[in-house]
Amino acid sequence: KPCFLYETDIKKYKKDRDFYFDIWELPFLVAQNSDELVKNILAFDDAVYQKKLDKLFSDVGLCDNGTACRQVVDFIKSL
């Protein structure tokens, strides 16, 4: 599912805590107000989003394939 970030207090948050990732390099479109959020939703391009998600998952080493629960059940049963 597409993810959109609604960050009305992004400057304060960055000043107080900062981010683990550069929020502007994540695949999620960032909006700082309602108008930007609407614009981001209307301009959403799934192909571009999926490509950016794949890069993020590769960069952070995510290897989720959607079968985690089944794998845990199978492992428990094997014990």
Wavefront OBJ file of the C-alpha trace (Angstrom):
o trace
v 0.000 0.000 0.000
v 1.280 3.483 -0.762
v 2.599 5.446 2.171
v 2.460 9.224 2.374
v 4.125 11.170 5.178
v 2.203 14.099 6.637
v 4.875 16.010 8.516
v 3.495 19.362 9.628
v 6.207 19.692 12.284
v 9.145 18.242 10.372
v 11.534 21.121 11.078
v 10.872 21.001 14.830
v 11.102 17.208 14.886
v 14.434 17.250 13.029
v 15.786 19.889 15.378
v 14.663 17.968 18.494
v 15.498 14.394 17.436
v 16.598 14.123 13.825
v 15.892 11.045 11.706
v 17.515 7.642 11.288
v 17.187 8.023 7.510
v 17.238 11.149 5.392
v 13.469 11.533 5.158
v 13.753 13.203 1.754
v 15.500 10.135 0.301
v 12.835 7.674 1.447
v 10.339 6.454 -1.160
v 7.464 8.057 0.750
v 6.221 11.425 -0.447
v 6.428 14.069 2.275
v 3.767 16.738 2.748
v 4.036 19.571 5.232
v 0.453 20.774 4.771
v -2.889 19.540 3.446
v -2.415 21.038 -0.013
v 0.899 19.225 -0.468
v -0.672 15.970 0.739
v -3.480 16.211 -1.816
v -0.958 17.061 -4.545
v 1.214 14.072 -3.600
v -1.748 11.693 -3.626
v -3.000 12.918 -6.987
v 0.472 12.756 -8.557
v 1.284 9.311 -7.132
v 3.150 7.048 -9.574
v 3.120 3.408 -8.433
v 5.943 2.326 -10.785
v 8.298 4.999 -9.422
v 7.201 4.200 -5.854
v 7.863 0.454 -6.264
v 11.314 1.131 -7.718
v 12.192 3.389 -4.778
v 10.797 0.829 -2.301
v 12.937 -1.896 -3.837
v 16.028 0.295 -3.473
v 15.203 1.067 0.177
v 14.592 -2.603 0.979
v 17.870 -3.545 -0.694
v 19.797 -0.788 1.105
v 18.494 -1.793 4.566
v 18.651 -5.529 3.922
v 14.923 -6.227 4.140
v 14.132 -9.713 2.916
v 10.435 -9.988 3.795
v 8.542 -11.986 1.219
v 5.105 -11.918 2.840
v 5.325 -15.393 4.357
v 6.801 -14.650 7.796
v 3.855 -16.090 9.764
v 3.884 -19.303 7.719
v 7.632 -19.660 8.247
v 7.272 -19.256 12.029
v 4.441 -21.818 12.177
v 6.441 -24.282 10.085
v 9.483 -23.802 12.309
v 7.462 -24.359 15.495
v 5.843 -27.467 14.045
v 9.272 -28.810 13.118
v 10.327 -28.660 16.771
l 1 2 3 4 5 6 7 8 9 10 11 12 13 14 15 16 17 18 19 20 21 22 23 24 25 26 27 28 29 30 31 32 33 34 35 36 37 38 39 40 41 42 43 44 45 46 47 48 49 50 51 52 53 54 55 56 57 58 59 60 61 62 63 64 65 66 67 68 69 70 71 72 73 74 75 76 77 78 79
